[in-house]
Amino acid sequence: MNSPESEPPDLVKNSALYKDFLAERDEILRHKWIESEKIGKDIGFEKALLDWIIKYRSRWRSSRVKAQQEQPASG
């Protein structure tokens, strides 16, 4: 059985859902860094997460879906 610290299996790592999760997490972490720099202290992940969801998630998600639809299908 996998320990919590282990890498996810290839099936998971290659899934679109997992890639979306990683991309969204990166955006939240970037937002956390920017907002923390603005006030000179760490705002924490939870505050960054909620702030990013309220302000940016919908637009980011729409843009990501549009970009994925424009990509030629591989296969």
C-alpha positions in Angstrom: 0.0 0.0 0.0 1.2 3.5 -0.8 2.3 5.8 2.0 0.9 9.4 2.0 4.4 10.7 1.1 4.7 8.5 -2.0 4.2 9.7 -5.6 0.8 9.1 -7.1 0.6 6.2 -9.6 1.2 7.1 -13.3 -2.5 6.6 -14.1 -3.3 9.4 -11.6 -0.3 11.6 -12.7 -1.4 11.4 -16.3 -5.1 12.2 -15.7 -6.6 15.4 -16.8 -8.2 15.9 -13.4 -4.8 15.6 -11.6 -3.2 18.0 -14.1 -6.0 20.5 -13.4 -5.6 20.1 -9.7 -1.8 20.8 -10.0 -2.4 23.8 -12.2 -5.0 25.3 -9.9 -2.7 24.7 -6.8 0.1 26.5 -8.6 -2.1 29.5 -9.2 -3.2 29.5 -5.6 0.4 29.4 -4.4 1.4 32.2 -6.8 -1.5 34.2 -5.5 -0.4 33.5 -1.9 3.1 34.7 -2.7 1.9 37.9 -4.4 -0.5 38.8 -1.6 2.0 38.0 1.1 4.6 40.2 -0.5 2.1 43.0 -0.7 1.5 43.0 3.1 5.0 41.9 4.1 3.9 38.7 5.8 2.6 35.2 5.0 -1.2 35.3 4.6 -1.4 31.5 4.8 -2.7 29.0 2.3 -6.4 29.0 3.5 -6.7 32.8 3.2 -5.0 32.7 -0.2 -7.3 29.8 -1.4 -10.5 31.5 -0.4 -9.4 34.9 -1.8 -8.3 33.3 -5.1 -11.5 31.3 -5.4 -13.7 34.4 -4.9 -11.7 36.7 -7.1 -10.1 34.6 -9.9 -11.2 30.9 -10.1 -14.2 31.3 -12.4 -12.2 33.4 -14.9 -9.2 31.1 -14.7 -11.3 28.0 -15.1 -13.1 29.4 -18.2 -9.8 30.4 -19.7 -8.3 27.0 -19.1 -11.3 25.1 -20.5 -11.2 27.3 -23.6 -7.5 26.7 -24.1 -8.0 23.0 -23.7 -10.7 23.0 -26.3 -8.5 24.8 -28.8 -5.8 22.3 -28.6 -5.8 19.6 -31.3 -6.8 16.2 -30.0 -3.9 13.9 -29.6 -4.3 10.3 -30.5 
